[in-house]
Amino acid sequence: MHSTRVTVAALVAAAALALTACGGESAKTGSVTQITGQTKTGKATVLDRPFDKPDLVLTDTTGKPWNLREQTKGKPTLIYFGYTNCPDVCPLTMSNIAVAKKALPKADQDRLQVVFVTTDPERDTPDSLGAWLRSQDPSFTGLTGDFATIQAAARTLGIGIEAPKKQADGSVVSMHGAQVIAFSPKTDEGYLLYGEGTTVDDYTKDLPKIVKGENP
């Protein structure tokens, strides 16, 4: 398997600092955890220093408290920060994961946890978030809550997000990092990073490994 080592500067520029305005242009922010090393293998970025799973308690789509660490302990987990009114990147990312997940054996589908954390909690209520995720995959977990809490958790994973802002045309845009972080069931650490260019085929190829906590 061919791997390419990437410098710290390149990683920070390409992954940790990039923000996506769904339907808009990209921006930069420096207030995120910097990732110090990586190896590229296919679409996956294998992190030399995995992320700790955020100590995060938010509200799920049933309106109940949901503890990220407790609910996903020992389970293969994908985490993505985005918002339901995003016209492009967020629904495409979740759709790609949903399609790829269906290629897994049923037992592995049941083990895999996919967690969508909103970056627009004011509009993404438990009800609206739940309805949106059910159209993607009913098993996906949606979380909403206090924006500052969500932003702080994202930063620990090298993902920058900004508070939603109203544009001149009246639309509201949420700037957010578009990375998916995969957590190993063996260590409960975030060891893989995927960018917004990851396709259905990429996830289909890698999910069987992720379920086992292995490198793609």
Steps between C-alpha positions, in 0.01 A plus 500: 500500500640837399506766769609861484623696800369855506658790688336664800451825310331326210269308730393803697430696184310220330305353790491683830454854375272460200142617545228435249207729443245258360410651167773765540874555516755370748654695785773448757513497878788436735313418820508122471716218630792447265559146377868420520549210261325282248531235234282502191359166386235535232252764614569436868744704703645275771587720797830440678351649816134396519239730648338436835126464465338827613338498844176622349140481624239644265133443414401225258208504257263361765578795727702295747858558623756299300850440634739451209765309693257270679272432203781418257743326736657198331314563175634604159381860464494767230449861611411791272418864579255669263148638468175394336448816293832446324420467128788280395793368708312381811222301331747353251736390776227334701349340189837357400545345843142367502543329163838354594366373832238290320780298339611375842374172647195561719692438823760759404231749398352465849840558664594811301401826667457807278465824696398830338557804725328816382695823457169691482320402821261795495328366188587131537258404775470134607189463283638661185835328537330165551283538191802594288711208620219247455506584129870405499504199734266451799785354705710817483523695825436874488616732777418862573552735794703801608709642213801585717510142632481360146768738373737409784456127435564546128819691570643209699467295179675759284170615350418870496141626496356849517164623621241511220471840332218657300600602148384803303241286320352386830647151491692367800840339443693287746875486444639165613778254442378221274711215639365165619691350793499121549542364853638153564296249702828371644630826648202743478743745336449693179763351272376570146400823327304533176459818294193620312624340176452149639265297279255214557758260359765631740278443803380164366861386475603628844200433726572124543841597641360780715249263658797289615709801609757433228678734259352501148 
